[in-house]
Amino acid sequence: MKTHRTQRRSGFTLIELLLVLVILAVLAAIVIPKFAGRSQQAKETAAKTQIESFKTALDSFEIEAGRYPTSEEGLNALVTAPSDLQNLHEPYMPSIPKDPWGNPYQYKQPGTHNPSGYDVYSLGTDGREGNDDIGNWSTDTK
């Protein structure tokens, strides 16, 4: 007596694997741009938050020193007191961080946008002064 054994093959066919890859590619094409935009938005928010911290530290410096740091002294005056101001309760900041894109924050006193005060800003995504700067002169700056 002859018995037929049916063997079942387990696994996926090439068509099934290709179909899964196509579905994953479509999902990635929809989801990745949404997350990419969030990353940029998060960096802009981080820069605005850091600028607010600079503003607080600069105002504390001004109250104690009677003036804001000069452009030459820059933001480093918040970490180490300028040589002509020995009695400050520094540091106003432990260190001066880079902006979210890895560039140094910019400081001008008197400011271009704030002639009676100062400008503190990030050069933004492109790392150059221009239209994507994020600064203390506007609350809705991009």
Buried (B, 14 or more C-beta within 10 A) or exposed (E): EEEEEEEEEEEEEEEEEEEEEEEEEEEEEEEEEEEEEEEEEEBBEBBBEBBEBBBEBBEBBBEBBEEBBBBEBBBBBBBEBBEEBEEBEBEBBEEBBEBBBEBBBBBBBBBEBBEEBBBBBBBBBEBEEEEBBBBBBEEEBE
